[in-house]
Amino acid sequence: MKFINRQLKMTNRHLKFSNRQLEMTNRHLEFSNRQLEMTNRHLEVMNRQ
């Protein structure tokens, strides 16, 4: 039982770490997405001229 508990604590720590990394990646992707949307709008405006 103690062994399982230790394993679960390790897994939990690892999952928390992975979760933080995924949140960072997500923020980065949202930022890139906003930049691409801006570029896209800009290109649409240029295209109309």
PDB file of N, CA, C, O and CB in Angstrom:
ATOM      1  N   MET A   1       0.825  -1.204   0.000  1.00  0.00           N
ATOM      2  CA  MET A   1       0.000   0.000   0.000  1.00  0.00           C
ATOM      3  C   MET A   1       0.865   1.263   0.000  1.00  0.00           C
ATOM      4  O   MET A   1       0.606   2.206  -0.747  1.00  0.00           O
ATOM      5  CB  MET A   1      -0.937   0.001   1.214  1.00  0.00           C
ATOM      6  N   LYS A   2       1.896   1.266   0.848  1.00  0.00           N
ATOM      7  CA  LYS A   2       2.785   2.432   0.880  1.00  0.00           C
ATOM      8  C   LYS A   2       3.432   2.653  -0.480  1.00  0.00           C
ATOM      9  O   LYS A   2       3.603   3.783  -0.937  1.00  0.00           O
ATOM     10  CB  LYS A   2       3.868   2.258   1.958  1.00  0.00           C
ATOM     11  N   PHE A   3       3.789   1.533  -1.115  1.00  0.00           N
ATOM     12  CA  PHE A   3       4.424   1.633  -2.431  1.00  0.00           C
ATOM     13  C   PHE A   3       3.475   2.271  -3.442  1.00  0.00           C
ATOM     14  O   PHE A   3       3.866   3.158  -4.201  1.00  0.00           O
ATOM     15  CB  PHE A   3       4.867   0.241  -2.924  1.00  0.00           C
ATOM     16  N   ILE A   4       2.226   1.813  -3.443  1.00  0.00           N
ATOM     17  CA  ILE A   4       1.226   2.372  -4.369  1.00  0.00           C
ATOM     18  C   ILE A   4       1.027   3.864  -4.088  1.00  0.00           C
ATOM     19  O   ILE A   4       0.940   4.678  -5.007  1.00  0.00           O
ATOM     20  CB  ILE A   4      -0.131   1.611  -4.242  1.00  0.00           C
ATOM     21  N   ASN A   5       0.956   4.199  -2.811  1.00  0.00           N
ATOM     22  CA  ASN A   5       0.790   5.597  -2.418  1.00  0.00           C
ATOM     23  C   ASN A   5       1.948   6.454  -2.951  1.00  0.00           C
ATOM     24  O   ASN A   5       1.728   7.540  -3.486  1.00  0.00           O
ATOM     25  CB  ASN A   5       0.700   5.713  -0.879  1.00  0.00           C
ATOM     26  N   ARG A   6       3.169   5.958  -2.801  1.00  0.00           N
ATOM     27  CA  ARG A   6       4.340   6.688  -3.288  1.00  0.00           C
ATOM     28  C   ARG A   6       4.279   6.854  -4.810  1.00  0.00           C
ATOM     29  O   ARG A   6       4.575   7.923  -5.343  1.00  0.00           O
ATOM     30  CB  ARG A   6       5.637   5.959  -2.880  1.00  0.00           C
ATOM     31  N   GLN A   7       3.893   5.780  -5.491  1.00  0.00           N
ATOM     32  CA  GLN A   7       3.766   5.836  -6.950  1.00  0.00           C
ATOM     33  C   GLN A   7       2.723   6.874  -7.362  1.00  0.00           C
ATOM     34  O   GLN A   7       2.936   7.639  -8.303  1.00  0.00           O
ATOM     35  CB  GLN A   7       3.389   4.450  -7.513  1.00  0.00           C
ATOM     36  N   LEU A   8       1.611   6.895  -6.661  1.00  0.00           N
ATOM     37  CA  LEU A   8       0.538   7.839  -6.976  1.00  0.00           C
ATOM     38  C   LEU A   8       0.983   9.278  -6.734  1.00  0.00           C
ATOM     39  O   LEU A   8       0.641  10.170  -7.510  1.00  0.00           O
ATOM     40  CB  LEU A   8      -0.709   7.529  -6.141  1.00  0.00           C
ATOM     41  N   LYS A   9       1.730   9.506  -5.680  1.00  0.00           N
ATOM     42  CA  LYS A   9       2.243  10.858  -5.413  1.00  0.00           C
ATOM     43  C   LYS A   9       3.173  11.304  -6.537  1.00  0.00           C
ATOM     44  O   LYS A   9       3.110  12.446  -6.993  1.00  0.00           O
ATOM     45  CB  LYS A   9       2.986  10.905  -4.054  1.00  0.00           C
ATOM     46  N   MET A  10       4.031  10.396  -6.976  1.00  0.00           N
ATOM     47  CA  MET A  10       4.941  10.719  -8.084  1.00  0.00           C
ATOM     48  C   MET A  10       4.162  11.019  -9.358  1.00  0.00           C
ATOM     49  O   MET A  10       4.439  11.991 -10.062  1.00  0.00           O
ATOM     50  CB  MET A  10       5.924   9.562  -8.330  1.00  0.00           C
ATOM     51  N   THR A  11       3.183  10.163  -9.639  1.00  0.00           N
ATOM     52  CA  THR A  11       2.357  10.370 -10.838  1.00  0.00           C
ATOM     53  C   THR A  11       1.641  11.705 -10.752  1.00  0.00           C
ATOM     54  O   THR A  11       1.578  12.443 -11.735  1.00  0.00           O
ATOM     55  CB  THR A  11       1.333   9.224 -11.010  1.00  0.00           C
ATOM     56  N   ASN A  12       1.106  12.017  -9.597  1.00  0.00           N
ATOM     57  CA  ASN A  12       0.412  13.278  -9.381  1.00  0.00           C
ATOM     58  C   ASN A  12       1.334  14.472  -9.645  1.00  0.00           C
ATOM     59  O   ASN A  12       0.952  15.417 -10.335  1.00  0.00           O
ATOM     60  CB  ASN A  12      -0.136  13.340  -7.953  1.00  0.00           C
ATOM     61  N   ARG A  13       2.548  14.423  -9.093  1.00  0.00           N
ATOM     62  CA  ARG A  13       3.526  15.493  -9.339  1.00  0.00           C
ATOM     63  C   ARG A  13       3.819  15.627 -10.824  1.00  0.00           C
ATOM     64  O   ARG A  13       3.872  16.731 -11.366  1.00  0.00           O
ATOM     65  CB  ARG A  13       4.830  15.224  -8.568  1.00  0.00           C
ATOM     66  N   HIS A  14       4.006  14.497 -11.466  1.00  0.00           N
ATOM     67  CA  HIS A  14       4.301  14.505 -12.894  1.00  0.00           C
ATOM     68  C   HIS A  14       3.148  15.106 -13.694  1.00  0.00           C
ATOM     69  O   HIS A  14       3.363  15.886 -14.622  1.00  0.00           O
ATOM     70  CB  HIS A  14       4.597  13.087 -13.383  1.00  0.00           C
ATOM     71  N   LEU A  15       1.928  14.737 -13.325  1.00  0.00           N
ATOM     72  CA  LEU A  15       0.753  15.267 -14.020  1.00  0.00           C
ATOM     73  C   LEU A  15       0.594  16.771 -13.802  1.00  0.00           C
ATOM     74  O   LEU A  15       0.215  17.503 -14.717  1.00  0.00           O
ATOM     75  CB  LEU A  15      -0.506  14.540 -13.551  1.00  0.00           C
ATOM     76  N   LYS A  16       0.885  17.220 -12.590  1.00  0.00           N
ATOM     77  CA  LYS A  16       0.814  18.664 -12.332  1.00  0.00           C
ATOM     78  C   LYS A  16       1.833  19.405 -13.193  1.00  0.00           C
ATOM     79  O   LYS A  16       1.544  20.464 -13.751  1.00  0.00           O
ATOM     80  CB  LYS A  16       1.059  18.966 -10.832  1.00  0.00           C
ATOM     81  N   PHE A  17       3.026  18.828 -13.289  1.00  0.00           N
ATOM     82  CA  PHE A  17       4.072  19.428 -14.117  1.00  0.00           C
ATOM     83  C   PHE A  17       3.644  19.465 -15.588  1.00  0.00           C
ATOM     84  O   PHE A  17       3.776  20.494 -16.251  1.00  0.00           O
ATOM     85  CB  PHE A  17       5.394  18.647 -13.964  1.00  0.00           C
ATOM     86  N   SER A  18       3.133  18.339 -16.094  1.00  0.00           N
ATOM     87  CA  SER A  18       2.672  18.266 -17.482  1.00  0.00           C
ATOM     88  C   SER A  18       1.546  19.264 -17.730  1.00  0.00           C
ATOM     89  O   SER A  18       1.491  19.913 -18.775  1.00  0.00           O
ATOM     90  CB  SER A  18       2.201  16.842 -17.821  1.00  0.00           C
ATOM     91  N   ASN A  19       0.661  19.373 -16.764  1.00  0.00           N
ATOM     92  CA  ASN A  19      -0.450  20.307 -16.870  1.00  0.00           C
ATOM     93  C   ASN A  19       0.050  21.739 -17.019  1.00  0.00           C
ATOM     94  O   ASN A  19      -0.435  22.486 -17.868  1.00  0.00           O
ATOM     95  CB  ASN A  19      -1.358  20.190 -15.650  1.00  0.00           C
ATOM     96  N   ARG A  20       1.029  22.120 -16.183  1.00  0.00           N
ATOM     97  CA  ARG A  20       1.602  23.473 -16.299  1.00  0.00           C
ATOM     98  C   ARG A  20       2.209  23.684 -17.683  1.00  0.00           C
ATOM     99  O   ARG A  20       2.025  24.737 -18.293  1.00  0.00           O
ATOM    100  CB  ARG A  20       2.677  23.707 -15.207  1.00  0.00           C
ATOM    101  N   GLN A  21       2.933  22.677 -18.177  1.00  0.00           N
ATOM    102  CA  GLN A  21       3.532  22.806 -19.501  1.00  0.00           C
ATOM    103  C   GLN A  21       2.470  22.973 -20.584  1.00  0.00           C
ATOM    104  O   GLN A  21       2.632  23.772 -21.507  1.00  0.00           O
ATOM    105  CB  GLN A  21       4.399  21.590 -19.806  1.00  0.00           C
ATOM    106  N   LEU A  22       1.384  22.214 -20.463  1.00  0.00           N
ATOM    107  CA  LEU A  22       0.299  22.313 -21.443  1.00  0.00           C
ATOM    108  C   LEU A  22      -0.388  23.678 -21.375  1.00  0.00           C
ATOM    109  O   LEU A  22      -0.776  24.232 -22.403  1.00  0.00           O
ATOM    110  CB  LEU A  22      -0.730  21.196 -21.214  1.00  0.00           C
ATOM    111  N   GLU A  23      -0.536  24.211 -20.175  1.00  0.00           N
ATOM    112  CA  GLU A  23      -1.131  25.543 -20.049  1.00  0.00           C
ATOM    113  C   GLU A  23      -0.245  26.591 -20.714  1.00  0.00           C
ATOM    114  O   GLU A  23      -0.741  27.502 -21.377  1.00  0.00           O
ATOM    115  CB  GLU A  23      -1.355  25.899 -18.567  1.00  0.00           C
ATOM    116  N   MET A  24       1.072  26.460 -20.534  1.00  0.00           N
ATOM    117  CA  MET A  24       2.002  27.384 -21.184  1.00  0.00           C
ATOM    118  C   MET A  24       1.907  27.263 -22.707  1.00  0.00           C
ATOM    119  O   MET A  24       1.856  28.266 -23.419  1.00  0.00           O
ATOM    120  CB  MET A  24       3.446  27.113 -20.716  1.00  0.00           C
ATOM    121  N   THR A  25       1.885  26.025 -23.190  1.00  0.00           N
ATOM    122  CA  THR A  25       1.771  25.799 -24.637  1.00  0.00           C
ATOM    123  C   THR A  25       0.466  26.389 -25.152  1.00  0.00           C
ATOM    124  O   THR A  25       0.433  27.023 -26.207  1.00  0.00           O
ATOM    125  CB  THR A  25       1.845  24.285 -24.970  1.00  0.00           C
ATOM    126  N   ASN A  26      -0.592  26.178 -24.407  1.00  0.00           N
ATOM    127  CA  ASN A  26      -1.896  26.704 -24.779  1.00  0.00           C
ATOM    128  C   ASN A  26      -1.869  28.225 -24.884  1.00  0.00           C
ATOM    129  O   ASN A  26      -2.355  28.789 -25.864  1.00  0.00           O
ATOM    130  CB  ASN A  26      -2.949  26.266 -23.768  1.00  0.00           C
ATOM    131  N   ARG A  27      -1.300  28.892 -23.876  1.00  0.00           N
ATOM    132  CA  ARG A  27      -1.190  30.357 -23.923  1.00  0.00           C
ATOM    133  C   ARG A  27      -0.386  30.792 -25.143  1.00  0.00           C
ATOM    134  O   ARG A  27      -0.751  31.749 -25.826  1.00  0.00           O
ATOM    135  CB  ARG A  27      -0.534  30.898 -22.632  1.00  0.00           C
ATOM    136  N   HIS A  28       0.704  30.089 -25.411  1.00  0.00           N
ATOM    137  CA  HIS A  28       1.532  30.419 -26.557  1.00  0.00           C
ATOM    138  C   HIS A  28       0.748  30.277 -27.859  1.00  0.00           C
ATOM    139  O   HIS A  28       0.839  31.127 -28.746  1.00  0.00           O
ATOM    140  CB  HIS A  28       2.771  29.531 -26.585  1.00  0.00           C
ATOM    141  N   LEU A  29      -0.032  29.183 -27.966  1.00  0.00           N
ATOM    142  CA  LEU A  29      -0.831  28.959 -29.172  1.00  0.00           C
ATOM    143  C   LEU A  29      -1.932  30.009 -29.323  1.00  0.00           C
ATOM    144  O   LEU A  29      -2.225  30.449 -30.435  1.00  0.00           O
ATOM    145  CB  LEU A  29      -1.448  27.561 -29.143  1.00  0.00           C
ATOM    146  N   GLU A  30      -2.539  30.410 -28.209  1.00  0.00           N
ATOM    147  CA  GLU A  30      -3.560  31.451 -28.282  1.00  0.00           C
ATOM    148  C   GLU A  30      -2.943  32.764 -28.755  1.00  0.00           C
ATOM    149  O   GLU A  30      -3.541  33.490 -29.549  1.00  0.00           O
ATOM    150  CB  GLU A  30      -4.243  31.641 -26.912  1.00  0.00           C
ATOM    151  N   PHE A  31      -1.740  33.061 -28.261  1.00  0.00           N
ATOM    152  CA  PHE A  31      -1.030  34.268 -28.684  1.00  0.00           C
ATOM    153  C   PHE A  31      -0.724  34.212 -30.187  1.00  0.00           C
ATOM    154  O   PHE A  31      -0.984  35.173 -30.910  1.00  0.00           O
ATOM    155  CB  PHE A  31       0.279  34.436 -27.874  1.00  0.00           C
ATOM    156  N   SER A  32      -0.174  33.090 -30.651  1.00  0.00           N
ATOM    157  CA  SER A  32       0.143  32.922 -32.075  1.00  0.00           C
ATOM    158  C   SER A  32      -1.117  33.027 -32.921  1.00  0.00           C
ATOM    159  O   SER A  32      -1.105  33.620 -33.999  1.00  0.00           O
ATOM    160  CB  SER A  32       0.834  31.568 -32.322  1.00  0.00           C
ATOM    161  N   ASN A  33      -2.188  32.453 -32.429  1.00  0.00           N
ATOM    162  CA  ASN A  33      -3.456  32.502 -33.136  1.00  0.00           C
ATOM    163  C   ASN A  33      -3.924  33.947 -33.311  1.00  0.00           C
ATOM    164  O   ASN A  33      -4.341  34.336 -34.402  1.00  0.00           O
ATOM    165  CB  ASN A  33      -4.514  31.685 -32.389  1.00  0.00           C
ATOM    166  N   ARG A  34      -3.858  34.738 -32.248  1.00  0.00           N
ATOM    167  CA  ARG A  34      -4.239  36.154 -32.345  1.00  0.00           C
ATOM    168  C   ARG A  34      -3.376  36.879 -33.364  1.00  0.00           C
ATOM    169  O   ARG A  34      -3.883  37.676 -34.154  1.00  0.00           O
ATOM    170  CB  ARG A  34      -4.121  36.842 -30.976  1.00  0.00           C
ATOM    171  N   GLN A  35      -2.068  36.607 -33.353  1.00  0.00           N
ATOM    172  CA  GLN A  35      -1.177  37.248 -34.317  1.00  0.00           C
ATOM    173  C   GLN A  35      -1.547  36.872 -35.752  1.00  0.00           C
ATOM    174  O   GLN A  35      -1.537  37.717 -36.648  1.00  0.00           O
ATOM    175  CB  GLN A  35       0.276  36.863 -34.032  1.00  0.00           C
ATOM    176  N   LEU A  36      -1.873  35.599 -35.957  1.00  0.00           N
ATOM    177  CA  LEU A  36      -2.255  35.147 -37.294  1.00  0.00           C
ATOM    178  C   LEU A  36      -3.573  35.770 -37.744  1.00  0.00           C
ATOM    179  O   LEU A  36      -3.737  36.111 -38.916  1.00  0.00           O
ATOM    180  CB  LEU A  36      -2.362  33.626 -37.324  1.00  0.00           C
ATOM    181  N   GLU A  37      -4.509  35.917 -36.814  1.00  0.00           N
ATOM    182  CA  GLU A  37      -5.778  36.559 -37.163  1.00  0.00           C
ATOM    183  C   GLU A  37      -5.543  38.014 -37.567  1.00  0.00           C
ATOM    184  O   GLU A  37      -6.155  38.504 -38.516  1.00  0.00           O
ATOM    185  CB  GLU A  37      -6.770  36.484 -35.979  1.00  0.00           C
ATOM    186  N   MET A  38      -4.659  38.700 -36.849  1.00  0.00           N
ATOM    187  CA  MET A  38      -4.332  40.083 -37.195  1.00  0.00           C
ATOM    188  C   MET A  38      -3.695  40.155 -38.574  1.00  0.00           C
ATOM    189  O   MET A  38      -4.068  40.996 -39.392  1.00  0.00           O
ATOM    190  CB  MET A  38      -3.394  40.696 -36.146  1.00  0.00           C
ATOM    191  N   THR A  39      -2.735  39.273 -38.834  1.00  0.00           N
ATOM    192  CA  THR A  39      -2.075  39.238 -40.140  1.00  0.00           C
ATOM    193  C   THR A  39      -3.093  38.967 -41.240  1.00  0.00           C
ATOM    194  O   THR A  39      -3.064  39.589 -42.302  1.00  0.00           O
ATOM    195  CB  THR A  39      -0.966  38.168 -40.162  1.00  0.00           C
ATOM    196  N   ASN A  40      -3.980  38.040 -40.969  1.00  0.00           N
ATOM    197  CA  ASN A  40      -5.019  37.688 -41.932  1.00  0.00           C
ATOM    198  C   ASN A  40      -5.901  38.894 -42.248  1.00  0.00           C
ATOM    199  O   ASN A  40      -6.170  39.171 -43.416  1.00  0.00           O
ATOM    200  CB  ASN A  40      -5.874  36.534 -41.398  1.00  0.00           C
ATOM    201  N   ARG A  41      -6.352  39.612 -41.219  1.00  0.00           N
ATOM    202  CA  ARG A  41      -7.174  40.810 -41.441  1.00  0.00           C
ATOM    203  C   ARG A  41      -6.399  41.847 -42.258  1.00  0.00           C
ATOM    204  O   ARG A  41      -6.939  42.484 -43.161  1.00  0.00           O
ATOM    205  CB  ARG A  41      -7.624  41.420 -40.089  1.00  0.00           C
ATOM    206  N   HIS A  42      -5.133  41.993 -41.916  1.00  0.00           N
ATOM    207  CA  HIS A  42      -4.294  42.944 -42.628  1.00  0.00           C
ATOM    208  C   HIS A  42      -4.199  42.567 -44.120  1.00  0.00           C
ATOM    209  O   HIS A  42      -4.320  43.428 -44.992  1.00  0.00           O
ATOM    210  CB  HIS A  42      -2.887  42.997 -41.990  1.00  0.00           C
ATOM    211  N   LEU A  43      -3.988  41.307 -44.390  1.00  0.00           N
ATOM    212  CA  LEU A  43      -3.878  40.841 -45.776  1.00  0.00           C
ATOM    213  C   LEU A  43      -5.201  40.998 -46.526  1.00  0.00           C
ATOM    214  O   LEU A  43      -5.212  41.310 -47.716  1.00  0.00           O
ATOM    215  CB  LEU A  43      -3.431  39.374 -45.808  1.00  0.00           C
ATOM    216  N   GLU A  44      -6.301  40.784 -45.835  1.00  0.00           N
ATOM    217  CA  GLU A  44      -7.600  40.966 -46.490  1.00  0.00           C
ATOM    218  C   GLU A  44      -7.786  42.431 -46.885  1.00  0.00           C
ATOM    219  O   GLU A  44      -8.297  42.723 -47.966  1.00  0.00           O
ATOM    220  CB  GLU A  44      -8.755  40.506 -45.559  1.00  0.00           C
ATOM    221  N   VAL A  45      -7.373  43.349 -46.015  1.00  0.00           N
ATOM    222  CA  VAL A  45      -7.474  44.782 -46.308  1.00  0.00           C
ATOM    223  C   VAL A  45      -6.588  45.133 -47.495  1.00  0.00           C
ATOM    224  O   VAL A  45      -7.014  45.833 -48.414  1.00  0.00           O
ATOM    225  CB  VAL A  45      -7.079  45.626 -45.071  1.00  0.00           C
ATOM    226  N   MET A  46      -5.352  44.642 -47.468  1.00  0.00           N
ATOM    227  CA  MET A  46      -4.417  44.903 -48.570  1.00  0.00           C
ATOM    228  C   MET A  46      -4.972  44.350 -49.882  1.00  0.00           C
ATOM    229  O   MET A  46      -4.824  44.968 -50.936  1.00  0.00           O
ATOM    230  CB  MET A  46      -3.031  44.279 -48.270  1.00  0.00           C
ATOM    231  N   ASN A  47      -5.591  43.218 -49.812  1.00  0.00           N
ATOM    232  CA  ASN A  47      -6.123  42.550 -50.985  1.00  0.00           C
ATOM    233  C   ASN A  47      -7.252  43.359 -51.622  1.00  0.00           C
ATOM    234  O   ASN A  47      -7.399  43.365 -52.845  1.00  0.00           O
ATOM    235  CB  ASN A  47      -6.617  41.159 -50.616  1.00  0.00           C
ATOM    236  N   ARG A  48      -8.043  44.036 -50.805  1.00  0.00           N
ATOM    237  CA  ARG A  48      -9.159  44.830 -51.323  1.00  0.00           C
ATOM    238  C   ARG A  48      -8.693  46.087 -52.045  1.00  0.00           C
ATOM    239  O   ARG A  48      -9.394  46.609 -52.912  1.00  0.00           O
ATOM    240  CB  ARG A  48     -10.090  45.212 -50.194  1.00  0.00           C
ATOM    241  N   GLN A  49      -7.514  46.566 -51.686  1.00  0.00           N
ATOM    242  CA  GLN A  49      -7.045  47.829 -52.287  1.00  0.00           C
ATOM    243  C   GLN A  49      -6.625  47.645 -53.735  1.00  0.00           C
ATOM    244  O   GLN A  49      -6.207  48.605 -54.383  1.00  0.00           O
ATOM    245  CB  GLN A  49      -5.876  48.396 -51.487  1.00  0.00           C
TER     246      GLN A  49
END
